[in-house]
Amino acid sequence: MAKNKETPMMQQYNAIKKNYPDAFLFYRLGDFYELFNDDAILGSQLLELTLTQRNKNSVNPIPMAGVPHHAAQNYIDILVDKGYKVAVVEQMENPAEAEGMVRRDVIQLVTPGTRMSTSVSGAKENNYLVSIAQAGAGQFGLAYSDLSTGELKVTTAVSVNTVLNELSRLETKEVVTTTNLPADLQANLTSLGILISYQRELNSNAEISYLRQKIEKAEQLAALDTLLSYLFTTQKRSLDHLQVAQAYAISQYLKLDRNSRANLELTLNLRTQKRSGTLLWLLDHTMTAMGGRALKQWLELPLLDRATLEHRYDKIGELNREFFGRDALQTALKQVYDLERLVGRVAYGTANGRDLLQLRNSLRQVPDIMVTLGNFDAAIFGDLLARLDPVTDIEKLISQAITEEPPISVTDGGVIRDSYNSRLDTYRDVMKHGKQWLAEMEAKERQVTGISSLKIGFNKVFGYYIEVTKANIPRLDPTRYTRKQTLANAERFTTPELKKREEQILEAEAKSSELEYQLFTQVRDQIKQNIERLQKLAATLAELDVLQSLATVAEAEQFVRPELVDEHELKIVDGRHPVVEKVLGQQSYVANDVTMTANDTILLITGPNMSGKSTYMRQLALTVVMAQIGSYVPAKSASLPIFDQIFTRIGAADDLISGNSTFMVEMAEANTALQQATANSLILFDELGRGTATYDGMALAQAIIEYVHNNVHAKTLFSTHYHELTALEAELAELKNVHVGATEEDGNLVFSHRVLPGPADQSYGINVAKLAGLPASLIKRADTILARLEAHDSNVDLTSALAEPVSDLPVKTPSSTDDEQLDLFATAPLDANTQTVLDALKALNLATTTPLDAMLKVQNWQDKLKNS
């Protein structure tokens, strides 16, 4: 079958598409962006568009789908959110003036890592694009940027795991590289849903040279050049808001690998994958979007520098002492918009009049903020006050140039204020009084001619005209009226006066919007020249916002200033898990001490499930993180060293995609801690060894404890159900037993949630199973087996204890008359609330339930039972 001959338009489309095979091509045709062929088929499914056909009557019609140009951004965002790229093709010349085919080209490639638009819910989130350059075996240069804010940073990673940790911390959606990455790294990126893009050719221009001026290491320069080349290639415009690249060392900050970050739920709830129920959720009382992003960055990169931390503690203390000053600061910050992203849009050329007004209104708050800071202790807040630049010249420029209610579009007029430009004022005067002049002329012409039906009108083809019915034409002065158009019952004329006024009005209408756009771009360009000043101001305001947020939370939740000590010891009095306490309420939460002298390496924690062991461990880690971002901490008092790393092995998780079972993941994470931890690290090990046979698990747990004790010497909290391990206290000088209190009352387990010295007296495993709602007959059988096991000598094989008759296990038998045998001791039916609680207990999967979720569920069940 003969192939259809391509039309010139489709030839143009296919030529452009050839250069962007991995992107959706949004091809501008009039008022629509069209998608063709495979893009149309897939796009119609993803965007819920109607799939039509071009050249329907041809042998091979072309699939087609389209979106209105004014709504295109919404559709682009949907595709980018799903991990796709979109190449935006625009008409590069006026179709009315084009000769032949209108010239079109890609004006921007929008990708998951380069999108500029953000939703309201994402205002406090960064969107990072990361480039990776391999530099020898196991070493990588990393560079990353948030195009919407201009942030640009580089570092060196010494292993694939370090790369993955950084990508996880940055919540990376797209990675760009020049060559194929190592197979293991590429597989991990794919499994994490990160888009891999390639930039084969590196650009070289003055902007790139300027942005890389402070970077010296070869692997960092390689990654930075890749990143910048990709940005300039895809965005096709000047990116003046990109900041000079800053290098940082990962070792400058408290190290938290991606598993520890997830286990501690610093910024993302494990169960819901949202902010609610995280440490960030608790601490975030920021007034601005940029303050929210800065707080998240602080949480992701806790500090090791004591002097900086002490300065932050000082500022929080001063903000809480000067309550009215803090309130005034919050009031002013509420009026500050997202300066970082406003500046980004100015540089990008997408800022409109409303954006500039937001910038102006934000700048108007700075003098008030400076006055407020001036009333604080100068020794504490003098540094921040000195960094504040009100940028008054830009505030005045915008106030003079931009009208108070500008339209969204900057090309339709109505953006520039009256009296800003004399020529624009003239145009506006002509347009404003043009209609009045025409009405006066119409009245005058009627009077002069005596024709009451004479009227003045306008159309796009003939312009302004005087219309007279044919019966009245003899009454016109032929020397003054020139015919323009003949109609069936009338004719249209012009006069020298009307023609002159028409020229003035049409010139004003045509040139007014053009002049306004020129004036607006001039204002925007003047702002661009001050981008660095505005970015420094934004950073200072963001830091102030974070500090007031931490101060607000500290006061509301009764946090205290931690004491940082040089000795390798810690003492926390009445420490709390801040998030759990916030959910349960201060009256319900049981506070606990954590005390470890310089000679204490390990706290071995025993006690039943759901008693609070994991919460106790997590609350210590969260206290450390909070202290090392410069925050007050949830305790009555806290004395802490500065930790260099935190490692956690908490909860049950697998990595089946990589072929790793829960136990393999557990051992791998334990190995990471044992290999990388130092004496200045904090390790949290929860139930190590439970994923294998009892003796194997117990042997591994003991060997790990001994290894940490004898070789690593990191402060370690090790919770276990292997009650036998408590005997190690007699053998290991740096190990102490503690347990979470629980008592048995009338056969029921009662938790005290209090951490006490010494080992637990028993594991209470069967009691917890009873709480979980297992059948009573099963619980009874478990008690019988346990009694037999405990009666046997420890040297006897357990098989002999387990292989005894099971005749004492009740068995249901079918009845000829009823579904179940009658029970002589049957109790009354359970009420609805009690039955609901029991059903929920039976359905609960403890292995996948976090301590916080468990506590919330128990509290909910208690409330239901109290009401039953």
MARNU-136858 format. One line per 2 residues: their letters; for each residue x, y negated, z negated of C-alpha. Coordinates in steps of 0.1 Angstrom, whole numbers, always signed. Layout:
MARNU-136858
A) X:Y:Z; ... $
END
This chain:
MARNU-136858
MA) +0:+0:+0; +14:-34:+9 $
KN) +26:-56:-19; +8:-90:-23 $
KE) +29:-119:-11; +37:-141:-40 $
TP) +23:-176:-41; +48:-205:-47 $
MM) +34:-208:-82; +39:-172:-91 $
QQ) +74:-174:-76; +81:-202:-99 $
YN) +66:-183:-129; +86:-151:-122 $
AI) +118:-170:-118; +114:-186:-152 $
KK) +102:-154:-168; +133:-136:-156 $
NY) +154:-157:-180; +131:-150:-209 $
PD) +122:-113:-207; +118:-109:-244 $
AF) +94:-139:-249; +58:-147:-242 $
LF) +58:-174:-215; +33:-202:-221 $
YR) +31:-216:-186; +14:-250:-184 $
LG) -13:-254:-157; -33:-285:-162 $
DF) -50:-285:-195; -41:-248:-203 $
YE) -11:-227:-210; -15:-195:-190 $
LF) +0:-160:-196; +4:-136:-167 $
ND) +10:-99:-162; +22:-80:-193 $
DA) +22:-112:-214; -15:-116:-206 $
IL) -24:-80:-215; -5:-80:-248 $
GS) -13:-116:-256; -50:-111:-251 $
QL) -49:-83:-277; -28:-101:-302 $
LE) -46:-135:-298; -81:-121:-291 $
LT) -83:-139:-258; -104:-130:-228 $
LT) -83:-111:-202; -92:-123:-167 $
QR) -75:-119:-133; -58:-143:-108 $
NK) -65:-135:-71; -93:-112:-80 $
NS) -100:-102:-44; -64:-93:-36 $
VN) -51:-58:-35; -32:-62:-68 $
PI) -49:-89:-89; -27:-105:-116 $
PM) -38:-102:-153; -42:-136:-168 $
AG) -52:-152:-201; -50:-188:-213 $
VP) -52:-211:-243; -61:-249:-243 $
HH) -29:-270:-245; -42:-290:-275 $
AA) -47:-258:-295; -15:-240:-283 $
QN) +5:-245:-315; -20:-223:-335 $
YI) -16:-195:-310; +22:-199:-309 $
DI) +23:-197:-347; +3:-164:-346 $
LV) +27:-148:-322; +58:-160:-341 $
DK) +43:-148:-374; +40:-113:-358 $
GY) +77:-114:-349; +75:-125:-312 $
KV) +92:-153:-293; +74:-179:-272 $
AV) +89:-199:-244; +69:-231:-238 $
VE) +69:-241:-201; +59:-277:-194 $
QM) +53:-297:-162; +84:-318:-158 $
EN) +68:-344:-135; +34:-360:-129 $
PA) +13:-337:-107; -1:-368:-89 $
EA) +33:-379:-79; +49:-345:-72 $
EG) +57:-335:-36; +48:-299:-32 $
MV) +50:-275:-62; +51:-293:-96 $
RR) +85:-288:-112; +83:-268:-145 $
DV) +108:-256:-170; +111:-243:-205 $
IQ) +112:-271:-230; +116:-250:-261 $
LV) +119:-213:-272; +100:-208:-305 $
TP) +113:-178:-325; +106:-165:-360 $
GT) +138:-182:-372; +134:-215:-354 $
RM) +98:-225:-360; +93:-261:-372 $
ST) +56:-260:-381; +47:-248:-416 $
SV) +13:-240:-432; +2:-256:-464 $
SG) +8:-222:-482; +43:-221:-468 $
AK) +53:-256:-477; +75:-244:-506 $
EN) +92:-217:-485; +123:-220:-464 $
NY) +125:-204:-429; +160:-193:-423 $
LV) +177:-182:-392; +209:-162:-399 $
SI) +238:-154:-377; +262:-125:-383 $
AQ) +298:-122:-370; +318:-91:-377 $
AG) +354:-98:-386; +372:-65:-391 $
AG) +362:-34:-409; +335:-42:-435 $
QF) +338:-80:-434; +313:-104:-419 $
GL) +308:-141:-415; +273:-154:-422 $
AY) +258:-187:-412; +222:-198:-418 $
SD) +200:-227:-412; +165:-239:-419 $
LS) +157:-259:-388; +128:-277:-404 $
TG) +150:-292:-432; +185:-293:-415 $
EL) +201:-271:-442; +233:-254:-428 $
KV) +255:-231:-448; +282:-204:-442 $
TT) +298:-177:-463; +317:-144:-461 $
AV) +303:-110:-469; +326:-81:-477 $
SV) +303:-52:-470; +271:-42:-452 $
NT) +253:-42:-486; +264:-77:-493 $
VL) +250:-88:-459; +217:-71:-467 $
NE) +216:-87:-501; +220:-122:-486 $
LS) +194:-115:-459; +170:-103:-485 $
RL) +176:-134:-507; +170:-156:-477 $
ET) +139:-137:-467; +153:-136:-432 $
KE) +130:-131:-403; +155:-134:-374 $
VV) +192:-126:-370; +213:-138:-341 $
TT) +246:-123:-331; +270:-123:-301 $
TN) +276:-85:-300; +260:-53:-311 $
LP) +261:-49:-349; +272:-18:-367 $
AD) +247:+10:-363; +239:+12:-401 $
LQ) +234:-25:-403; +212:-26:-372 $
AN) +191:+3:-385; +186:-16:-418 $
LT) +176:-48:-400; +151:-29:-379 $
SL) +136:-11:-409; +132:-44:-427 $
GI) +113:-59:-397; +140:-85:-389 $
LI) +142:-96:-353; +176:-93:-337 $
SY) +185:-119:-310; +216:-123:-290 $
QR) +236:-154:-280; +262:-142:-255 $
EL) +275:-176:-244; +289:-201:-270 $
NS) +283:-238:-265; +309:-265:-271 $
NA) +299:-301:-276; +305:-331:-299 $
EI) +275:-322:-322; +288:-287:-328 $
SY) +323:-300:-335; +309:-325:-360 $
LR) +287:-299:-378; +316:-274:-382 $
QK) +343:-299:-393; +345:-286:-429 $
IE) +347:-249:-421; +381:-232:-420 $
KA) +377:-194:-422; +376:-176:-388 $
EQ) +347:-153:-395; +326:-182:-408 $
LA) +334:-203:-378; +324:-174:-355 $
AL) +291:-171:-372; +285:-208:-372 $
DT) +293:-212:-335; +268:-184:-327 $
LL) +241:-200:-348; +245:-235:-334 $
SY) +248:-223:-298; +215:-204:-303 $
LF) +198:-234:-318; +209:-258:-291 $
TT) +201:-233:-263; +166:-225:-276 $
QK) +155:-259:-288; +169:-279:-258 $
RS) +172:-312:-276; +194:-332:-300 $
LD) +193:-318:-335; +205:-349:-354 $
HL) +190:-337:-387; +213:-307:-390 $
QV) +236:-313:-420; +274:-307:-418 $
AQ) +279:-271:-426; +288:-263:-462 $
AY) +307:-231:-472; +299:-212:-504 $
AI) +313:-181:-520; +289:-155:-531 $
SQ) +311:-150:-562; +303:-185:-573 $
YL) +269:-173:-584; +254:-147:-607 $
KL) +252:-116:-585; +218:-100:-581 $
DR) +215:-73:-555; +182:-70:-536 $
NS) +170:-41:-558; +176:-60:-590 $
RA) +159:-91:-575; +129:-70:-566 $
NL) +127:-51:-599; +128:-83:-619 $
EL) +101:-99:-598; +119:-132:-597 $
TL) +100:-146:-566; +79:-118:-553 $
NL) +54:-96:-571; +62:-59:-564 $
RT) +26:-48:-562; +10:-77:-544 $
QK) +40:-91:-525; +29:-126:-536 $
RS) +42:-153:-559; +16:-147:-586 $
GT) +29:-129:-616; +66:-137:-609 $
LL) +91:-159:-628; +89:-185:-600 $
WL) +51:-186:-604; +56:-193:-641 $
LD) +83:-220:-637; +69:-238:-607 $
HT) +53:-270:-619; +70:-290:-592 $
MT) +51:-320:-577; +67:-318:-542 $
AM) +73:-292:-516; +110:-298:-515 $
GG) +111:-295:-553; +94:-261:-550 $
RA) +120:-250:-524; +148:-262:-546 $
LK) +135:-243:-577; +133:-211:-557 $
QW) +169:-217:-545; +180:-222:-581 $
LE) +163:-189:-591; +180:-170:-562 $
LP) +214:-184:-571; +219:-186:-609 $
LL) +251:-204:-618; +284:-194:-635 $
DR) +296:-229:-642; +290:-237:-679 $
AT) +294:-275:-675; +267:-278:-648 $
LE) +243:-256:-670; +249:-278:-701 $
HR) +241:-309:-680; +208:-294:-669 $
YD) +199:-284:-705; +207:-321:-715 $
KI) +183:-334:-689; +155:-311:-699 $
GE) +159:-321:-735; +158:-358:-726 $
LN) +127:-353:-704; +110:-336:-734 $
RE) +120:-363:-758; +108:-391:-735 $
FF) +74:-377:-729; +59:-409:-714 $
GR) +89:-413:-691; +84:-377:-679 $
DA) +47:-384:-672; +56:-415:-652 $
LQ) +81:-395:-632; +55:-369:-624 $
TA) +30:-395:-614; +55:-410:-589 $
LK) +66:-376:-576; +30:-367:-568 $
QV) +30:-394:-542; +62:-382:-525 $
YD) +57:-361:-494; +81:-335:-480 $
LE) +110:-359:-470; +132:-331:-458 $
RL) +107:-319:-432; +95:-354:-423 $
VG) +131:-363:-415; +134:-330:-395 $
RV) +104:-340:-374; +118:-375:-369 $
AY) +151:-360:-355; +132:-334:-335 $
GT) +111:-360:-318; +78:-346:-330 $
AN) +70:-371:-358; +39:-391:-352 $
GR) +25:-423:-368; +10:-405:-397 $
DL) +43:-388:-405; +60:-422:-406 $
LQ) +34:-435:-430; +40:-405:-453 $
LR) +77:-414:-452; +70:-450:-460 $
NS) +46:-441:-489; +73:-417:-503 $
LR) +99:-444:-502; +76:-468:-520 $
QV) +78:-445:-551; +116:-446:-554 $
PD) +118:-481:-571; +94:-469:-598 $
IM) +114:-437:-602; +146:-457:-606 $
VT) +129:-479:-633; +118:-447:-652 $
LG) +153:-431:-650; +168:-464:-662 $
NF) +149:-460:-695; +164:-426:-701 $
DA) +198:-420:-718; +223:-433:-693 $
AI) +249:-407:-703; +224:-380:-693 $
FG) +206:-394:-663; +231:-419:-650 $
DL) +245:-396:-623; +210:-390:-608 $
LA) +201:-427:-610; +233:-436:-592 $
RL) +224:-412:-563; +190:-427:-557 $
DP) +189:-449:-526; +154:-465:-520 $
VT) +162:-470:-483; +141:-502:-484 $
DI) +151:-513:-449; +133:-482:-434 $
EK) +103:-487:-457; +100:-523:-445 $
LI) +104:-513:-408; +76:-488:-410 $
SQ) +54:-512:-429; +59:-539:-403 $
AI) +56:-516:-373; +30:-488:-379 $
TE) -7:-494:-384; -25:-480:-415 $
EP) -47:-456:-396; -27:-443:-366 $
PI) -41:-416:-343; -25:-382:-342 $
SV) -12:-387:-306; +16:-413:-302 $
TD) +9:-418:-265; -28:-429:-266 $
GG) -22:-463:-283; -33:-476:-316 $
VI) +0:-467:-334; +17:-501:-336 $
RD) +5:-529:-359; -6:-562:-346 $
SY) +20:-591:-346; +49:-566:-343 $
NS) +55:-573:-306; +43:-604:-287 $
RL) +39:-587:-254; +18:-560:-269 $
DT) -3:-586:-286; -9:-603:-252 $
YR) -21:-570:-237; -44:-564:-266 $
DV) -58:-599:-264; -66:-593:-227 $
MK) -83:-560:-234; -101:-573:-265 $
HG) -115:-604:-248; -118:-588:-213 $
KQ) -154:-575:-219; -164:-608:-234 $
WL) -150:-626:-204; -168:-603:-180 $
AE) -201:-608:-198; -196:-646:-196 $
ME) -187:-643:-159; -218:-622:-152 $
AK) -240:-649:-168; -222:-676:-149 $
ER) -226:-659:-116; -263:-653:-121 $
QV) -267:-690:-128; -247:-701:-98 $
TG) -263:-677:-74; -298:-676:-89 $
IS) -297:-638:-87; -310:-625:-120 $
SL) -303:-588:-111; -266:-595:-103 $
KI) -243:-574:-125; -206:-567:-130 $
GF) -194:-531:-133; -163:-508:-130 $
NK) -153:-475:-116; -120:-457:-113 $
VF) -119:-459:-74; -129:-495:-67 $
GY) -121:-512:-101; -142:-541:-112 $
YI) -170:-554:-89; -200:-577:-86 $
EV) -231:-557:-75; -259:-574:-56 $
TK) -290:-559:-40; -292:-562:-2 $
AN) -322:-585:-4; -301:-611:-23 $
IP) -270:-609:-2; -279:-640:+19 $
RL) -278:-661:-13; -240:-654:-17 $
DP) -213:-678:-6; -194:-658:+21 $
TR) -162:-679:+16; -160:-668:-21 $
YT) -173:-632:-21; -153:-604:-5 $
RK) -171:-571:+2; -156:-540:-16 $
QT) -182:-512:-12; -216:-507:+5 $
LA) -243:-486:-11; -278:-476:+1 $
NA) -296:-505:-16; -268:-528:-27 $
ER) -233:-540:-20; -204:-546:-42 $
FT) -181:-577:-40; -151:-593:-57 $
TP) -140:-629:-62; -106:-644:-67 $
EL) -114:-649:-104; -126:-614:-109 $
KK) -96:-600:-90; -72:-619:-112 $
RE) -89:-608:-144; -90:-572:-131 $
EQ) -53:-572:-126; -47:-585:-161 $
IL) -71:-560:-177; -58:-530:-158 $
EA) -22:-540:-164; -29:-544:-201 $
EA) -47:-510:-203; -20:-492:-183 $
KS) +10:-508:-199; -3:-512:-235 $
SE) -1:-475:-243; +33:-472:-225 $
LE) +47:-502:-244; +33:-488:-277 $
YQ) +50:-455:-271; +83:-473:-263 $
LF) +81:-493:-295; +72:-462:-315 $
TQ) +102:-443:-302; +124:-473:-310 $
VR) +112:-472:-346; +117:-435:-348 $
DQ) +152:-439:-334; +161:-465:-360 $
IK) +149:-440:-387; +171:-413:-371 $
QN) +201:-435:-376; +194:-432:-414 $
IE) +188:-395:-416; +218:-388:-438 $
RL) +206:-414:-464; +171:-399:-463 $
QK) +184:-364:-468; +205:-373:-498 $
LA) +175:-391:-513; +154:-360:-507 $
AT) +179:-337:-524; +181:-360:-554 $
LA) +143:-362:-557; +140:-324:-553 $
EL) +165:-320:-582; +145:-344:-604 $
DV) +114:-325:-596; +129:-292:-606 $
LQ) +141:-306:-639; +108:-321:-648 $
SL) +91:-288:-639; +115:-268:-662 $
AT) +109:-294:-689; +71:-291:-686 $
VA) +72:-253:-688; +97:-254:-717 $
EA) +74:-276:-737; +42:-258:-729 $
EQ) +56:-223:-735; +78:-232:-765 $
FV) +111:-223:-749; +144:-232:-765 $
RP) +177:-244:-754; +201:-215:-751 $
EL) +236:-216:-766; +263:-205:-742 $
VD) +292:-187:-759; +326:-176:-748 $
EH) +325:-144:-769; +312:-112:-753 $
EL) +281:-111:-776; +245:-120:-775 $
KI) +219:-127:-801; +182:-134:-791 $
VD) +157:-140:-819; +121:-133:-811 $
GR) +127:-130:-774; +97:-127:-751 $
HP) +90:-117:-715; +78:-151:-702 $
VV) +55:-138:-675; +39:-110:-696 $
EK) +34:-135:-724; +18:-160:-701 $
VL) -7:-134:-689; -15:-118:-723 $
GQ) -13:-150:-744; +12:-159:-771 $
QS) -11:-145:-798; -11:-110:-782 $
YV) +26:-107:-772; +50:-91:-796 $
AN) +84:-108:-797; +116:-88:-802 $
DV) +152:-95:-811; +182:-84:-790 $
TM) +215:-83:-808; +247:-70:-794 $
TA) +281:-79:-810; +313:-81:-791 $
ND) +318:-44:-800; +284:-33:-788 $
TI) +283:-20:-752; +251:+1:-750 $
LL) +217:-1:-766; +201:+34:-762 $
IT) +163:+28:-762; +139:+56:-770 $
GP) +101:+56:-775; +70:+67:-756 $
NM) +59:+56:-722; +39:+24:-720 $
SG) +53:+13:-754; +73:-16:-739 $
KS) +108:-3:-732; +109:-16:-696 $
TY) +94:-49:-707; +121:-53:-734 $
MR) +148:-46:-708; +133:-70:-682 $
QL) +128:-98:-707; +166:-98:-715 $
AL) +174:-100:-678; +149:-128:-672 $
TV) +163:-147:-702; +198:-144:-687 $
VM) +186:-156:-653; +167:-185:-668 $
AQ) +196:-196:-689; +219:-195:-659 $
IG) +197:-217:-637; +198:-243:-665 $
SY) +164:-236:-680; +153:-233:-716 $
VP) +145:-197:-725; +116:-178:-742 $
AK) +129:-172:-777; +131:-186:-812 $
SA) +168:-189:-806; +192:-175:-781 $
SL) +230:-172:-780; +243:-158:-747 $
PI) +276:-153:-728; +276:-162:-691 $
FD) +271:-130:-671; +287:-125:-637 $
QI) +263:-98:-624; +230:-81:-633 $
FT) +222:-45:-621; +189:-29:-626 $
RI) +177:+7:-621; +140:+4:-630 $
GA) +110:+22:-616; +105:+50:-591 $
AD) +112:+41:-555; +123:+60:-524 $
DL) +137:+51:-490; +122:+78:-468 $
IS) +130:+59:-437; +167:+64:-444 $
GN) +161:+99:-456; +166:+92:-493 $
ST) +144:+106:-520; +135:+88:-552 $
FM) +163:+106:-570; +189:+98:-543 $
VE) +179:+61:-544; +182:+62:-582 $
MA) +217:+77:-581; +228:+53:-553 $
EA) +217:+23:-574; +234:+37:-605 $
NT) +265:+42:-585; +264:+5:-573 $
AL) +263:-6:-609; +291:+17:-620 $
QQ) +314:+8:-592; +309:-30:-592 $
AT) +300:-40:-628; +326:-57:-650 $
AN) +328:-62:-687; +309:-95:-681 $
SL) +280:-78:-664; +245:-68:-676 $
IL) +232:-33:-667; +196:-21:-671 $
FD) +191:+16:-667; +156:+29:-671 $
EL) +150:+67:-673; +180:+78:-653 $
GR) +181:+114:-644; +143:+121:-646 $
GT) +141:+129:-609; +158:+163:-612 $
AT) +158:+194:-634; +159:+187:-672 $
YD) +194:+199:-679; +208:+183:-647 $
GM) +191:+150:-655; +202:+150:-692 $
AL) +238:+159:-682; +239:+131:-657 $
AQ) +224:+106:-681; +250:+114:-708 $
AI) +279:+113:-683; +267:+79:-671 $
IE) +264:+66:-706; +299:+78:-714 $
YV) +313:+63:-682; +298:+29:-690 $
HN) +310:+31:-726; +346:+42:-718 $
NV) +353:+25:-685; +329:-4:-676 $
HA) +321:-20:-710; +293:-40:-695 $
KT) +264:-49:-718; +239:-21:-711 $
LF) +203:-13:-720; +196:+24:-713 $
ST) +161:+36:-719; +155:+74:-719 $
HY) +131:+101:-727; +159:+125:-733 $
HE) +156:+123:-771; +187:+145:-774 $
LT) +209:+117:-762; +204:+97:-794 $
AL) +230:+120:-810; +256:+101:-789 $
EA) +256:+73:-815; +277:+94:-837 $
EL) +303:+100:-809; +304:+66:-791 $
AE) +315:+37:-813; +300:+10:-789 $
LK) +265:+26:-786; +236:+18:-809 $
NV) +202:+35:-810; +170:+14:-810 $
HV) +134:+25:-804; +100:+11:-797 $
GA) +77:+18:-826; +47:+40:-823 $
TE) +26:+60:-847; +1:+88:-845 $
ED) -32:+81:-862; -60:+108:-861 $
GN) -43:+124:-831; -42:+91:-812 $
LV) -10:+72:-803; -8:+36:-815 $
FS) +20:+13:-801; +35:-14:-822 $
HR) +56:-28:-792; +82:-36:-819 $
VL) +119:-27:-811; +134:-12:-843 $
PG) +168:+2:-852; +175:+39:-848 $
PA) +161:+66:-826; +125:+75:-820 $
DQ) +113:+104:-841; +97:+121:-811 $
SY) +89:+115:-774; +51:+114:-777 $
GI) +48:+126:-740; +17:+147:-747 $
NV) +1:+118:-765; +6:+95:-735 $
AK) -8:+122:-712; -39:+122:-735 $
LA) -41:+84:-731; -40:+89:-693 $
GL) -71:+110:-695; -59:+145:-687 $
PA) -84:+173:-695; -86:+182:-732 $
SL) -80:+219:-725; -48:+210:-707 $
IK) -36:+188:-736; -44:+216:-760 $
RA) -24:+241:-739; +6:+216:-737 $
DT) +5:+213:-775; +7:+251:-778 $
IL) +36:+254:-753; +55:+226:-771 $
AR) +51:+243:-805; +65:+275:-790 $
LE) +94:+257:-774; +103:+239:-806 $
AH) +101:+272:-825; +127:+288:-803 $
DS) +164:+285:-811; +180:+261:-787 $
NV) +204:+288:-775; +176:+310:-762 $
DL) +165:+307:-726; +134:+286:-723 $
TS) +119:+312:-700; +111:+334:-730 $
AL) +92:+307:-746; +72:+298:-715 $
AE) +64:+334:-704; +41:+341:-733 $
PV) +4:+350:-727; -19:+322:-716 $
SD) -50:+338:-731; -55:+309:-754 $
LP) -61:+286:-724; -98:+281:-720 $
VK) -112:+292:-686; -145:+280:-671 $
TP) -167:+308:-658; -197:+303:-635 $
SS) -231:+305:-650; -262:+320:-633 $
TD) -284:+293:-646; -262:+262:-651 $
DE) -232:+246:-634; -213:+249:-667 $
QL) -214:+270:-698; -233:+254:-727 $
DL) -210:+240:-754; -223:+245:-789 $
FA) -203:+215:-801; -212:+192:-772 $
TA) -211:+155:-779; -235:+129:-767 $
PL) -229:+116:-731; -204:+88:-728 $
DA) -216:+53:-722; -209:+37:-688 $
NT) -181:+15:-700; -162:+43:-717 $
QT) -167:+65:-686; -154:+37:-664 $
VL) -123:+34:-686; -117:+72:-685 $
DA) -121:+73:-647; -96:+45:-643 $
LK) -71:+63:-666; -74:+94:-646 $
AL) -68:+76:-614; -38:+56:-627 $
NL) -4:+65:-612; +22:+57:-639 $
AT) +51:+62:-616; +40:+32:-594 $
TT) +26:+10:-621; +48:-19:-634 $
PL) +48:-27:-671; +30:-59:-665 $
DA) +3:-42:-645; +0:-15:-672 $
ML) -4:-41:-700; -31:-59:-680 $
KV) -50:-27:-674; -48:-16:-710 $
QN) -60:-51:-721; -89:-48:-696 $
WQ) -98:-13:-709; -98:-25:-745 $
DK) -122:-53:-736; -145:-28:-719 $
LK) -145:-4:-749; -151:-32:-774 $
NS) -182:-42:-754; -195:-6:-751 $
END
